[in-house]
Amino acid sequence: MDVIFPDKTFYRIGEVSQFLQVEPYVIRFWEKEFAHIKPARTSSGHRLYRKKDVDALILIKKLLYERRFTISGARKYLTKAKQEESTPLDRLVEIKETLVEIKSMISK
């Protein structure tokens, strides 16, 4: 499934629905099931999906429809993939920041 999206900052749910060839209610369901999808909202409550949200939706569709994952299995796969994205250096930076915070709390 090679989907080519126009280069935009935000996409409305109807656009994403057409690109992915699924109904909008499916996208809203996936949004509830997968924490990786967090669209912005307009003042009137309309969903605006960023490129990273659309990329996550493409991967979710691929996992569910092509690779036949269950919702739970796809959720676990995405969580594991996100954990593997962070490098050991990223983890060390997080640890250092946490230690600096603890040190500042102790020295007060």
C-alpha positions as CSV (number, residue, x, y, z in Angstrom):
1,M,0.0,0.0,0.0
2,D,1.9,3.0,-1.2
3,V,-0.1,6.1,-0.4
4,I,1.1,9.5,-1.6
5,F,-0.2,12.4,0.5
6,P,0.0,16.0,-0.5
7,D,2.6,17.9,1.5
8,K,0.5,19.8,4.1
9,T,0.8,20.5,7.8
10,F,-2.6,19.2,8.7
11,Y,-5.1,16.8,7.1
12,R,-8.8,16.5,7.9
13,I,-10.4,13.2,8.7
14,G,-12.1,13.1,5.3
15,E,-8.9,13.4,3.5
16,V,-7.2,10.8,5.6
17,S,-10.2,8.5,5.1
18,Q,-9.9,8.8,1.3
19,F,-6.2,8.2,1.3
20,L,-6.4,5.1,3.4
21,Q,-9.6,3.9,1.8
22,V,-11.4,3.4,5.1
23,E,-14.5,5.0,6.5
24,P,-14.0,8.0,8.9
25,Y,-15.5,6.0,11.8
26,V,-12.7,3.4,11.4
27,I,-10.1,6.2,11.9
28,R,-12.0,7.5,14.9
29,F,-12.0,3.9,16.4
30,W,-8.3,3.5,15.8
31,E,-7.7,6.9,17.5
32,K,-9.4,5.5,20.6
33,E,-7.6,2.2,20.5
34,F,-4.1,3.4,19.7
35,A,-2.4,6.1,21.9
36,H,0.0,6.9,19.1
37,I,-2.7,8.8,17.3
38,K,-3.4,12.2,18.8
39,P,-4.9,14.6,16.3
40,A,-5.1,18.3,17.1
41,R,-8.6,19.8,17.3
42,T,-10.0,23.0,15.9
43,S,-12.0,25.4,18.1
44,S,-15.1,23.7,16.7
45,G,-13.8,20.2,17.5
46,H,-12.8,19.0,14.1
47,R,-9.8,16.6,14.0
48,L,-6.6,17.7,12.3
49,Y,-4.1,15.0,11.7
50,R,-0.4,15.7,11.4
51,K,2.0,13.8,9.2
52,K,3.1,11.6,12.1
53,D,-0.5,10.7,12.8
54,V,-1.1,9.8,9.2
55,D,2.1,7.7,9.1
56,A,0.9,5.8,12.3
57,L,-2.5,5.3,10.7
58,I,-0.9,3.8,7.5
59,L,1.2,1.4,9.7
60,I,-1.9,0.5,11.7
61,K,-3.9,-0.3,8.6
62,K,-1.0,-2.4,7.2
63,L,-0.7,-4.3,10.5
64,L,-4.5,-5.0,10.7
65,Y,-5.4,-5.6,7.1
66,E,-2.3,-7.0,5.4
67,R,-0.4,-8.7,8.3
68,R,-3.7,-9.7,10.0
69,F,-2.7,-8.5,13.5
70,T,-5.3,-8.2,16.2
71,I,-5.9,-4.8,17.7
72,S,-4.0,-5.9,20.8
73,G,-1.2,-7.4,18.8
74,A,-0.9,-4.2,16.7
75,R,-0.9,-2.1,19.9
76,K,2.0,-4.2,21.3
77,Y,3.9,-4.0,18.1
78,L,3.6,-0.2,17.9
79,T,4.7,0.1,21.6
80,K,7.7,-2.1,21.0
81,A,8.6,-0.2,17.8
82,K,8.4,3.1,19.6
83,Q,10.7,1.8,22.4
84,E,13.2,0.6,19.9
85,E,13.3,4.0,18.2
86,S,15.0,5.6,21.2
87,T,18.7,5.2,21.2
88,P,20.8,4.4,24.3
89,L,22.1,8.0,24.1
90,D,18.5,9.3,24.3
91,R,17.9,7.1,27.3
92,L,21.1,8.4,29.0
93,V,20.0,12.0,28.4
94,E,16.7,11.3,30.0
95,I,18.4,9.7,33.0
96,K,20.7,12.7,33.3
97,E,17.8,15.2,33.2
98,T,16.0,13.1,35.9
99,L,19.1,13.1,38.1
100,V,19.5,16.8,37.7
101,E,15.9,17.4,38.8
102,I,16.3,15.1,41.8
103,K,19.5,17.0,42.8
104,S,17.8,20.3,42.6
105,M,14.9,19.0,44.7
106,I,17.3,17.7,47.3
107,S,19.4,20.9,47.5
108,K,16.3,23.1,48.2
